[in-house]
Amino acid sequence: MKRLFSGRIAAFALTFALGGGVLFCGVAKAEEPKLRDNFPTSHTVVKGDTLWDISATFLQNPWMWPEIWHVNTQIKNPHLIYPGDLIRLIFMDGKPRLTLDTSGRVFKLSPKARVVATEDAIATIPLDEINSFLSRSRIVDEQEIEGAPYVLSGMDEHLIVGAGDKLYARGDFDTAERVYGLYRSGDVYVDPETREMLGMMAKDIGSLELISSERDVGTLKATRTTEEVRAGDRLLRQEERAIDTTFYPSAPNTEVNGVILAIEDGINQVGLLDVVVINRGVREGVGAGNVLAIYKRGGKIRDRVSQDLVQLPDERAGLLMVFRAFEKVSLGLVLEAERGISVSDRVRNP
Protein backbone atom coordinates (compact mmCIF):
# COMPACT_ATOMS: atom_id res chain seq x y z
CA MET A 1 0.00 0.00 0.00
CA LYS A 2 1.25 3.49 -0.76
CA ARG A 3 2.36 5.56 2.21
CA LEU A 4 0.61 8.79 3.01
CA PHE A 5 3.99 10.35 3.73
CA SER A 6 5.44 10.84 0.27
CA GLY A 7 8.88 11.98 1.34
CA ARG A 8 8.77 14.92 -1.04
CA ILE A 9 9.29 18.33 0.52
CA ALA A 10 7.90 21.16 -1.57
CA ALA A 11 6.90 24.76 -1.11
CA PHE A 12 3.62 25.37 0.62
CA ALA A 13 2.33 28.80 1.53
CA LEU A 14 -0.21 28.69 4.33
CA THR A 15 -2.20 31.72 3.23
CA PHE A 16 -4.94 33.10 5.39
CA ALA A 17 -7.78 35.54 4.83
CA LEU A 18 -6.50 38.38 6.94
CA GLY A 19 -8.68 41.01 8.50
CA GLY A 20 -11.93 39.62 7.14
CA GLY A 21 -12.57 37.31 10.05
CA VAL A 22 -13.38 34.39 7.72
CA LEU A 23 -10.95 31.70 6.64
CA PHE A 24 -11.57 30.22 3.16
CA CYS A 25 -15.21 31.11 2.71
CA GLY A 26 -15.58 28.35 0.11
CA VAL A 27 -15.63 25.70 2.83
CA ALA A 28 -19.10 24.32 3.45
CA LYS A 29 -20.59 25.63 6.67
CA ALA A 30 -22.84 22.64 7.17
CA GLU A 31 -19.94 20.60 8.55
CA GLU A 32 -17.82 21.56 11.54
CA PRO A 33 -14.25 20.48 12.34
CA LYS A 34 -14.31 17.34 14.49
CA LEU A 35 -11.41 16.44 16.78
CA ARG A 36 -10.18 12.86 16.83
CA ASP A 37 -10.60 10.71 19.90
CA ASN A 38 -7.52 11.00 22.12
CA PHE A 39 -6.24 13.89 20.01
CA PRO A 40 -2.73 15.15 20.81
CA THR A 41 -2.08 18.67 22.08
CA SER A 42 0.92 19.21 19.80
CA HIS A 43 2.79 17.81 16.80
CA THR A 44 6.39 18.44 15.75
CA VAL A 45 6.71 18.70 11.98
CA VAL A 46 9.16 16.22 10.44
CA LYS A 47 10.53 15.83 6.95
CA GLY A 48 7.99 13.91 4.87
CA ASP A 49 4.94 15.37 6.59
CA THR A 50 2.21 16.98 4.54
CA LEU A 51 -0.31 19.46 5.81
CA TRP A 52 -3.02 16.85 5.27
CA ASP A 53 -1.10 14.39 7.47
CA ILE A 54 -0.65 16.93 10.23
CA SER A 55 -4.30 17.93 10.18
CA ALA A 56 -5.32 14.27 10.30
CA THR A 57 -3.48 13.85 13.61
CA PHE A 58 -5.91 16.33 15.17
CA LEU A 59 -9.09 16.12 13.07
CA GLN A 60 -11.50 13.43 11.95
CA ASN A 61 -12.15 15.59 8.87
CA PRO A 62 -8.66 16.91 8.02
CA TRP A 63 -9.80 18.78 4.93
CA MET A 64 -11.36 21.34 7.28
CA TRP A 65 -8.01 22.49 8.69
CA PRO A 66 -8.48 26.06 7.39
CA GLU A 67 -11.33 26.44 9.88
CA ILE A 68 -9.15 25.97 12.97
CA TRP A 69 -5.87 27.71 12.12
CA HIS A 70 -5.27 30.77 14.26
CA VAL A 71 -2.92 33.52 13.11
CA ASN A 72 -1.84 36.97 14.12
CA THR A 73 -3.85 39.20 11.79
CA GLN A 74 -1.10 41.84 11.92
CA ILE A 75 1.22 39.51 9.99
CA LYS A 76 0.71 40.21 6.31
CA ASN A 77 3.15 37.73 4.77
CA PRO A 78 2.01 34.13 4.12
CA HIS A 79 3.24 31.56 6.60
CA LEU A 80 5.42 28.63 5.63
CA ILE A 81 5.58 25.46 7.72
CA TYR A 82 8.91 23.69 8.02
CA PRO A 83 10.34 20.56 9.68
CA GLY A 84 11.10 21.38 13.30
CA ASP A 85 8.07 23.64 13.73
CA LEU A 86 5.71 22.79 16.57
CA ILE A 87 1.95 22.73 15.89
CA ARG A 88 -0.01 23.33 19.09
CA LEU A 89 -3.70 22.67 19.68
CA ILE A 90 -5.32 25.27 21.92
CA PHE A 91 -8.89 26.29 22.70
CA MET A 92 -10.19 29.83 22.27
CA ASP A 93 -13.72 30.59 23.42
CA GLY A 94 -14.24 26.84 23.65
CA LYS A 95 -13.25 26.24 20.01
CA PRO A 96 -10.14 24.32 18.89
CA ARG A 97 -7.38 26.31 17.21
CA LEU A 98 -4.02 25.27 15.76
CA THR A 99 -1.07 27.60 16.29
CA LEU A 100 2.45 27.57 14.90
CA ASP A 101 5.59 27.67 17.06
CA THR A 102 8.70 28.22 14.89
CA SER A 103 11.24 28.17 17.70
CA GLY A 104 12.34 24.65 16.78
CA ARG A 105 13.42 25.48 13.23
CA VAL A 106 16.91 24.56 12.10
CA PHE A 107 18.40 27.54 10.27
CA LYS A 108 21.07 27.54 7.62
CA LEU A 109 23.73 29.90 8.94
CA SER A 110 25.76 32.32 6.86
CA PRO A 111 27.87 35.35 7.82
CA LYS A 112 25.14 37.77 6.80
CA ALA A 113 21.81 36.10 7.26
CA ARG A 114 19.80 33.21 8.60
CA VAL A 115 17.83 31.53 5.82
CA VAL A 116 15.29 28.74 5.67
CA ALA A 117 14.98 27.55 2.06
CA THR A 118 11.47 27.91 0.69
CA GLU A 119 11.72 24.53 -1.03
CA ASP A 120 12.06 22.91 2.42
CA ALA A 121 8.53 23.94 3.39
CA ILE A 122 5.96 21.14 3.66
CA ALA A 123 3.42 20.47 0.92
CA THR A 124 -0.35 20.28 1.30
CA ILE A 125 -0.53 16.79 -0.23
CA PRO A 126 2.12 14.34 -1.54
CA LEU A 127 3.22 16.05 -4.74
CA ASP A 128 5.27 13.08 -5.96
CA GLU A 129 2.02 11.26 -6.69
CA ILE A 130 0.72 13.91 -9.11
CA ASN A 131 3.78 15.59 -10.60
CA SER A 132 3.33 14.19 -14.12
CA PHE A 133 -0.29 15.35 -14.17
CA LEU A 134 0.57 18.80 -12.80
CA SER A 135 3.28 19.46 -15.34
CA ARG A 136 2.48 18.24 -18.83
CA SER A 137 -0.06 15.44 -19.35
CA ARG A 138 -3.49 16.88 -20.09
CA ILE A 139 -7.00 16.09 -21.22
CA VAL A 140 -8.02 17.40 -24.64
CA ASP A 141 -10.90 17.15 -27.09
CA GLU A 142 -10.61 14.09 -29.33
CA GLN A 143 -10.88 16.35 -32.40
CA GLU A 144 -7.96 18.46 -31.16
CA ILE A 145 -5.52 15.58 -30.96
CA GLU A 146 -6.77 13.87 -34.15
CA GLY A 147 -6.20 17.09 -36.11
CA ALA A 148 -2.72 17.71 -34.68
CA PRO A 149 0.55 17.03 -36.56
CA TYR A 150 1.94 13.53 -36.00
CA VAL A 151 5.34 11.83 -36.04
CA LEU A 152 6.38 10.22 -39.34
CA SER A 153 9.84 8.87 -38.50
CA GLY A 154 13.19 9.66 -37.06
CA MET A 155 16.25 10.41 -39.14
CA ASP A 156 17.23 7.43 -41.33
CA GLU A 157 13.64 6.16 -40.89
CA HIS A 158 14.10 4.95 -37.32
CA LEU A 159 12.44 6.14 -34.12
CA ILE A 160 14.99 5.60 -31.39
CA VAL A 161 14.85 9.25 -30.47
CA GLY A 162 16.48 10.96 -27.52
CA ALA A 163 17.17 14.53 -26.52
CA GLY A 164 19.11 16.23 -29.32
CA ASP A 165 17.90 13.83 -32.06
CA LYS A 166 15.84 14.95 -35.04
CA LEU A 167 12.60 13.54 -36.42
CA TYR A 168 10.04 14.22 -39.12
CA ALA A 169 6.38 15.01 -38.51
CA ARG A 170 3.47 15.69 -40.81
CA GLY A 171 0.73 18.25 -40.41
CA ASP A 172 -0.11 21.92 -40.45
CA PHE A 173 2.82 23.80 -38.92
CA ASP A 174 2.70 27.44 -37.91
CA THR A 175 6.19 28.84 -38.47
CA ALA A 176 5.57 31.30 -35.63
CA GLU A 177 5.11 28.35 -33.27
CA ARG A 178 8.51 26.83 -32.59
CA VAL A 179 7.95 24.67 -29.50
CA TYR A 180 5.63 21.66 -29.36
CA GLY A 181 4.70 19.10 -26.77
CA LEU A 182 4.79 15.46 -27.89
CA TYR A 183 1.81 13.38 -26.76
CA ARG A 184 0.37 9.89 -27.09
CA SER A 185 -3.39 9.32 -27.22
CA GLY A 186 -4.69 7.66 -24.08
CA ASP A 187 -8.07 6.80 -22.61
CA VAL A 188 -11.22 8.39 -24.00
CA TYR A 189 -13.66 9.53 -21.31
CA VAL A 190 -17.39 9.24 -21.93
CA ASP A 191 -20.08 10.22 -19.44
CA PRO A 192 -21.71 6.94 -18.35
CA GLU A 193 -25.17 8.51 -18.09
CA THR A 194 -25.39 11.09 -20.89
CA ARG A 195 -22.89 9.36 -23.24
CA GLU A 196 -21.29 12.75 -23.87
CA MET A 197 -17.68 12.59 -25.01
CA LEU A 198 -15.81 14.42 -22.23
CA GLY A 199 -12.20 14.28 -23.43
CA MET A 200 -9.12 12.18 -24.09
CA MET A 201 -5.99 11.77 -22.00
CA ALA A 202 -2.94 13.09 -23.87
CA LYS A 203 0.08 11.44 -22.25
CA ASP A 204 3.27 13.49 -22.23
CA ILE A 205 6.10 11.89 -24.23
CA GLY A 206 8.47 14.82 -24.67
CA SER A 207 9.12 18.26 -26.11
CA LEU A 208 10.15 19.25 -29.64
CA GLU A 209 11.53 22.33 -31.34
CA LEU A 210 10.55 23.06 -34.96
CA ILE A 211 13.65 23.58 -37.11
CA SER A 212 12.01 23.91 -40.54
CA SER A 213 8.94 22.90 -42.51
CA GLU A 214 8.33 22.26 -46.20
CA ARG A 215 4.74 21.88 -47.36
CA ASP A 216 3.21 19.61 -44.68
CA VAL A 217 6.41 17.97 -43.40
CA GLY A 218 8.32 19.46 -40.50
CA THR A 219 11.81 18.74 -39.23
CA LEU A 220 12.01 18.93 -35.44
CA LYS A 221 14.60 18.36 -32.73
CA ALA A 222 13.74 16.51 -29.53
CA THR A 223 14.65 18.63 -26.51
CA ARG A 224 13.21 16.16 -23.99
CA THR A 225 11.79 12.61 -24.09
CA THR A 226 10.25 10.45 -21.37
CA GLU A 227 10.06 7.23 -23.42
CA GLU A 228 10.53 5.86 -26.91
CA VAL A 229 8.82 7.96 -29.57
CA ARG A 230 6.42 6.15 -31.90
CA ALA A 231 5.09 6.91 -35.37
CA GLY A 232 1.69 8.51 -34.89
CA ASP A 233 2.52 10.34 -31.65
CA ARG A 234 0.92 13.77 -31.77
CA LEU A 235 2.33 17.28 -31.55
CA LEU A 236 0.37 19.88 -29.60
CA ARG A 237 1.31 23.48 -29.08
CA GLN A 238 3.20 23.89 -25.84
CA GLU A 239 0.78 24.66 -23.05
CA GLU A 240 1.83 27.80 -21.23
CA ARG A 241 0.49 27.88 -17.71
CA ALA A 242 1.76 28.44 -14.22
CA ILE A 243 2.12 25.21 -12.26
CA ASP A 244 0.44 25.80 -8.90
CA THR A 245 1.46 23.28 -6.26
CA THR A 246 -0.39 25.01 -3.42
CA PHE A 247 -3.86 23.62 -2.71
CA TYR A 248 -6.42 25.04 -0.31
CA PRO A 249 -8.98 22.37 0.65
CA SER A 250 -12.56 23.51 0.24
CA ALA A 251 -16.00 22.21 -0.57
CA PRO A 252 -17.25 23.02 -4.10
CA ASN A 253 -19.39 26.15 -4.30
CA THR A 254 -22.06 24.18 -6.15
CA GLU A 255 -23.65 20.79 -5.66
CA VAL A 256 -21.57 18.08 -7.31
CA ASN A 257 -22.83 14.61 -8.17
CA GLY A 258 -20.44 12.66 -10.33
CA VAL A 259 -18.70 9.33 -10.80
CA ILE A 260 -15.16 7.99 -11.03
CA LEU A 261 -14.47 7.40 -14.73
CA ALA A 262 -10.99 5.90 -14.58
CA ILE A 263 -7.92 5.31 -12.44
CA GLU A 264 -4.30 5.94 -13.32
CA ASP A 265 -2.64 2.91 -14.95
CA GLY A 266 -6.00 1.55 -16.12
CA ILE A 267 -6.79 -0.56 -13.06
CA ASN A 268 -10.30 -0.92 -11.63
CA GLN A 269 -9.73 -0.84 -7.87
CA VAL A 270 -8.92 2.50 -6.23
CA GLY A 271 -6.40 2.74 -3.39
CA LEU A 272 -4.88 5.39 -1.18
CA LEU A 273 -3.02 8.08 -3.18
CA ASP A 274 -4.32 6.84 -6.54
CA VAL A 275 -5.08 9.44 -9.19
CA VAL A 276 -8.65 9.24 -10.49
CA VAL A 277 -10.61 10.94 -13.27
CA ILE A 278 -14.14 12.18 -12.46
CA ASN A 279 -16.85 13.31 -14.87
CA ARG A 280 -17.18 16.82 -13.45
CA GLY A 281 -15.06 19.85 -14.33
CA VAL A 282 -14.93 23.62 -14.55
CA ARG A 283 -18.33 23.90 -16.21
CA GLU A 284 -19.89 22.19 -13.16
CA GLY A 285 -18.07 24.50 -10.76
CA VAL A 286 -15.26 22.12 -9.78
CA GLY A 287 -11.81 23.59 -9.16
CA ALA A 288 -8.37 22.69 -7.79
CA GLY A 289 -8.50 22.16 -4.03
CA ASN A 290 -12.11 21.02 -3.97
CA VAL A 291 -12.64 18.05 -1.67
CA LEU A 292 -15.22 15.40 -2.61
CA ALA A 293 -16.49 12.40 -0.68
CA ILE A 294 -16.39 9.04 -2.44
CA TYR A 295 -19.42 6.78 -2.08
CA LYS A 296 -19.39 3.06 -2.77
CA ARG A 297 -22.38 2.14 -4.89
CA GLY A 298 -24.94 0.14 -2.99
CA GLY A 299 -25.71 -3.28 -4.40
CA LYS A 300 -29.04 -4.98 -4.96
CA ILE A 301 -30.34 -7.80 -2.81
CA ARG A 302 -33.52 -9.82 -2.90
CA ASP A 303 -35.96 -9.23 -0.08
CA ARG A 304 -36.63 -12.71 1.24
CA VAL A 305 -40.05 -11.64 2.52
CA SER A 306 -41.46 -9.80 -0.51
CA GLN A 307 -39.10 -11.39 -3.07
CA ASP A 308 -38.47 -7.91 -4.53
CA LEU A 309 -35.04 -6.65 -5.51
CA VAL A 310 -34.00 -3.87 -3.12
CA GLN A 311 -31.42 -1.20 -3.92
CA LEU A 312 -29.12 -0.68 -0.93
CA PRO A 313 -27.93 2.88 -0.17
CA ASP A 314 -24.51 4.16 -1.21
CA GLU A 315 -21.94 4.10 1.61
CA ARG A 316 -19.21 6.66 2.14
CA ALA A 317 -15.87 5.04 1.36
CA GLY A 318 -13.24 7.76 1.08
CA LEU A 319 -12.21 11.28 0.19
CA LEU A 320 -10.39 12.88 -2.72
CA MET A 321 -8.98 16.30 -3.49
CA VAL A 322 -9.15 17.73 -7.01
CA PHE A 323 -5.72 18.96 -8.09
CA ARG A 324 -6.44 19.81 -11.73
CA ALA A 325 -9.75 20.70 -13.35
CA PHE A 326 -10.45 20.69 -17.08
CA GLU A 327 -13.63 21.87 -18.78
CA LYS A 328 -15.59 18.61 -18.45
CA VAL A 329 -13.48 16.34 -16.23
CA SER A 330 -11.13 16.68 -13.27
CA LEU A 331 -8.17 14.80 -11.80
CA GLY A 332 -8.24 13.99 -8.10
CA LEU A 333 -5.93 12.36 -5.56
CA VAL A 334 -7.49 9.83 -3.16
CA LEU A 335 -6.51 10.95 0.35
CA GLU A 336 -8.73 8.59 2.32
CA ALA A 337 -9.81 5.08 1.36
CA GLU A 338 -11.83 3.41 4.09
CA ARG A 339 -13.12 0.50 2.01
CA GLY A 340 -12.94 -0.90 -1.51
CA ILE A 341 -13.46 1.84 -4.13
CA SER A 342 -13.98 1.13 -7.81
CA VAL A 343 -14.54 2.79 -11.15
CA SER A 344 -18.17 4.02 -11.38
CA ASP A 345 -18.40 4.76 -7.64
CA ARG A 346 -19.92 8.16 -6.91
CA VAL A 347 -18.38 11.47 -5.79
CA ARG A 348 -20.36 14.15 -3.95
CA ASN A 349 -19.92 17.20 -1.76
CA PRO A 350 -18.25 16.20 1.53
C-alpha positions in Angstrom: 0.0 0.0 0.0 1.2 3.5 -0.8 2.4 5.6 2.2 0.6 8.8 3.0 4.0 10.3 3.7 5.4 10.8 0.3 8.9 12.0 1.3 8.8 14.9 -1.0 9.3 18.3 0.5 7.9 21.2 -1.6 6.9 24.8 -1.1 3.6 25.4 0.6 2.3 28.8 1.5 -0.2 28.7 4.3 -2.2 31.7 3.2 -4.9 33.1 5.4 -7.8 35.5 4.8 -6.5 38.4 6.9 -8.7 41.0 8.5 -11.9 39.6 7.1 -12.6 37.3 10.0 -13.4 34.4 7.7 -11.0 31.7 6.6 -11.6 30.2 3.2 -15.2 31.1 2.7 -15.6 28.3 0.1 -15.6 25.7 2.8 -19.1 24.3 3.4 -20.6 25.6 6.7 -22.8 22.6 7.2 -19.9 20.6 8.5 -17.8 21.6 11.5 -14.2 20.5 12.3 -14.3 17.3 14.5 -11.4 16.4 16.8 -10.2 12.9 16.8 -10.6 10.7 19.9 -7.5 11.0 22.1 -6.2 13.9 20.0 -2.7 15.2 20.8 -2.1 18.7 22.1 0.9 19.2 19.8 2.8 17.8 16.8 6.4 18.4 15.7 6.7 18.7 12.0 9.2 16.2 10.4 10.5 15.8 6.9 8.0 13.9 4.9 4.9 15.4 6.6 2.2 17.0 4.5 -0.3 19.5 5.8 -3.0 16.8 5.3 -1.1 14.4 7.5 -0.7 16.9 10.2 -4.3 17.9 10.2 -5.3 14.3 10.3 -3.5 13.9 13.6 -5.9 16.3 15.2 -9.1 16.1 13.1 -11.5 13.4 11.9 -12.1 15.6 8.9 -8.7 16.9 8.0 -9.8 18.8 4.9 -11.4 21.3 7.3 -8.0 22.5 8.7 -8.5 26.1 7.4 -11.3 26.4 9.9 -9.2 26.0 13.0 -5.9 27.7 12.1 -5.3 30.8 14.3 -2.9 33.5 13.1 -1.8 37.0 14.1 -3.8 39.2 11.8 -1.1 41.8 11.9 1.2 39.5 10.0 0.7 40.2 6.3 3.1 37.7 4.8 2.0 34.1 4.1 3.2 31.6 6.6 5.4 28.6 5.6 5.6 25.5 7.7 8.9 23.7 8.0 10.3 20.6 9.7 11.1 21.4 13.3 8.1 23.6 13.7 5.7 22.8 16.6 2.0 22.7 15.9 0.0 23.3 19.1 -3.7 22.7 19.7 -5.3 25.3 21.9 -8.9 26.3 22.7 -10.2 29.8 22.3 -13.7 30.6 23.4 -14.2 26.8 23.6 -13.3 26.2 20.0 -10.1 24.3 18.9 -7.4 26.3 17.2 -4.0 25.3 15.8 -1.1 27.6 16.3 2.4 27.6 14.9 5.6 27.7 17.1 8.7 28.2 14.9 11.2 28.2 17.7 12.3 24.7 16.8 13.4 25.5 13.2 16.9 24.6 12.1 18.4 27.5 10.3 21.1 27.5 7.6 23.7 29.9 8.9 25.8 32.3 6.9 27.9 35.4 7.8 25.1 37.8 6.8 21.8 36.1 7.3 19.8 33.2 8.6 17.8 31.5 5.8 15.3 28.7 5.7 15.0 27.6 2.1 11.5 27.9 0.7 11.7 24.5 -1.0 12.1 22.9 2.4 8.5 23.9 3.4 6.0 21.1 3.7 3.4 20.5 0.9 -0.3 20.3 1.3 -0.5 16.8 -0.2 2.1 14.3 -1.5 3.2 16.0 -4.7 5.3 13.1 -6.0 2.0 11.3 -6.7 0.7 13.9 -9.1 3.8 15.6 -10.6 3.3 14.2 -14.1 -0.3 15.4 -14.2 0.6 18.8 -12.8 3.3 19.5 -15.3 2.5 18.2 -18.8 -0.1 15.4 -19.4 -3.5 16.9 -20.1 -7.0 16.1 -21.2 -8.0 17.4 -24.6 -10.9 17.1 -27.1 -10.6 14.1 -29.3 -10.9 16.3 -32.4 -8.0 18.5 -31.2 -5.5 15.6 -31.0 -6.8 13.9 -34.2 -6.2 17.1 -36.1 -2.7 17.7 -34.7 0.5 17.0 -36.6 1.9 13.5 -36.0 5.3 11.8 -36.0 6.4 10.2 -39.3 9.8 8.9 -38.5 13.2 9.7 -37.1 16.3 10.4 -39.1 17.2 7.4 -41.3 13.6 6.2 -40.9 14.1 5.0 -37.3 12.4 6.1 -34.1 15.0 5.6 -31.4 14.8 9.3 -30.5 16.5 11.0 -27.5 17.2 14.5 -26.5 19.1 16.2 -29.3 17.9 13.8 -32.1 15.8 15.0 -35.0 12.6 13.5 -36.4 10.0 14.2 -39.1 6.4 15.0 -38.5 3.5 15.7 -40.8 0.7 18.3 -40.4 -0.1 21.9 -40.5 2.8 23.8 -38.9 2.7 27.4 -37.9 6.2 28.8 -38.5 5.6 31.3 -35.6 5.1 28.3 -33.3 8.5 26.8 -32.6 7.9 24.7 -29.5 5.6 21.7 -29.4 4.7 19.1 -26.8 4.8 15.5 -27.9 1.8 13.4 -26.8 0.4 9.9 -27.1 -3.4 9.3 -27.2 -4.7 7.7 -24.1 -8.1 6.8 -22.6 -11.2 8.4 -24.0 -13.7 9.5 -21.3 -17.4 9.2 -21.9 -20.1 10.2 -19.4 -21.7 6.9 -18.3 -25.2 8.5 -18.1 -25.4 11.1 -20.9 -22.9 9.4 -23.2 -21.3 12.7 -23.9 -17.7 12.6 -25.0 -15.8 14.4 -22.2 -12.2 14.3 -23.4 -9.1 12.2 -24.1 -6.0 11.8 -22.0 -2.9 13.1 -23.9 0.1 11.4 -22.2 3.3 13.5 -22.2 6.1 11.9 -24.2 8.5 14.8 -24.7 9.1 18.3 -26.1 10.1 19.2 -29.6 11.5 22.3 -31.3 10.6 23.1 -35.0 13.7 23.6 -37.1 12.0 23.9 -40.5 8.9 22.9 -42.5 8.3 22.3 -46.2 4.7 21.9 -47.4 3.2 19.6 -44.7 6.4 18.0 -43.4 8.3 19.5 -40.5 11.8 18.7 -39.2 12.0 18.9 -35.4 14.6 18.4 -32.7 13.7 16.5 -29.5 14.7 18.6 -26.5 13.2 16.2 -24.0 11.8 12.6 -24.1 10.2 10.4 -21.4 10.1 7.2 -23.4 10.5 5.9 -26.9 8.8 8.0 -29.6 6.4 6.2 -31.9 5.1 6.9 -35.4 1.7 8.5 -34.9 2.5 10.3 -31.7 0.9 13.8 -31.8 2.3 17.3 -31.5 0.4 19.9 -29.6 1.3 23.5 -29.1 3.2 23.9 -25.8 0.8 24.7 -23.1 1.8 27.8 -21.2 0.5 27.9 -17.7 1.8 28.4 -14.2 2.1 25.2 -12.3 0.4 25.8 -8.9 1.5 23.3 -6.3 -0.4 25.0 -3.4 -3.9 23.6 -2.7 -6.4 25.0 -0.3 -9.0 22.4 0.7 -12.6 23.5 0.2 -16.0 22.2 -0.6 -17.3 23.0 -4.1 -19.4 26.2 -4.3 -22.1 24.2 -6.2 -23.6 20.8 -5.7 -21.6 18.1 -7.3 -22.8 14.6 -8.2 -20.4 12.7 -10.3 -18.7 9.3 -10.8 -15.2 8.0 -11.0 -14.5 7.4 -14.7 -11.0 5.9 -14.6 -7.9 5.3 -12.4 -4.3 5.9 -13.3 -2.6 2.9 -14.9 -6.0 1.5 -16.1 -6.8 -0.6 -13.1 -10.3 -0.9 -11.6 -9.7 -0.8 -7.9 -8.9 2.5 -6.2 -6.4 2.7 -3.4 -4.9 5.4 -1.2 -3.0 8.1 -3.2 -4.3 6.8 -6.5 -5.1 9.4 -9.2 -8.7 9.2 -10.5 -10.6 10.9 -13.3 -14.1 12.2 -12.5 -16.9 13.3 -14.9 -17.2 16.8 -13.4 -15.1 19.8 -14.3 -14.9 23.6 -14.5 -18.3 23.9 -16.2 -19.9 22.2 -13.2 -18.1 24.5 -10.8 -15.3 22.1 -9.8 -11.8 23.6 -9.2 -8.4 22.7 -7.8 -8.5 22.2 -4.0 -12.1 21.0 -4.0 -12.6 18.0 -1.7 -15.2 15.4 -2.6 -16.5 12.4 -0.7 -16.4 9.0 -2.4 -19.4 6.8 -2.1 -19.4 3.1 -2.8 -22.4 2.1 -4.9 -24.9 0.1 -3.0 -25.7 -3.3 -4.4 -29.0 -5.0 -5.0 -30.3 -7.8 -2.8 -33.5 -9.8 -2.9 -36.0 -9.2 -0.1 -36.6 -12.7 1.2 -40.0 -11.6 2.5 -41.5 -9.8 -0.5 -39.1 -11.4 -3.1 -38.5 -7.9 -4.5 -35.0 -6.6 -5.5 -34.0 -3.9 -3.1 -31.4 -1.2 -3.9 -29.1 -0.7 -0.9 -27.9 2.9 -0.2 -24.5 4.2 -1.2 -21.9 4.1 1.6 -19.2 6.7 2.1 -15.9 5.0 1.4 -13.2 7.8 1.1 -12.2 11.3 0.2 -10.4 12.9 -2.7 -9.0 16.3 -3.5 -9.2 17.7 -7.0 -5.7 19.0 -8.1 -6.4 19.8 -11.7 -9.8 20.7 -13.4 -10.4 20.7 -17.1 -13.6 21.9 -18.8 -15.6 18.6 -18.5 -13.5 16.3 -16.2 -11.1 16.7 -13.3 -8.2 14.8 -11.8 -8.2 14.0 -8.1 -5.9 12.4 -5.6 -7.5 9.8 -3.2 -6.5 10.9 0.3 -8.7 8.6 2.3 -9.8 5.1 1.4 -11.8 3.4 4.1 -13.1 0.5 2.0 -12.9 -0.9 -1.5 -13.5 1.8 -4.1 -14.0 1.1 -7.8 -14.5 2.8 -11.1 -18.2 4.0 -11.4 -18.4 4.8 -7.6 -19.9 8.2 -6.9 -18.4 11.5 -5.8 -20.4 14.1 -3.9 -19.9 17.2 -1.8 -18.3 16.2 1.5 
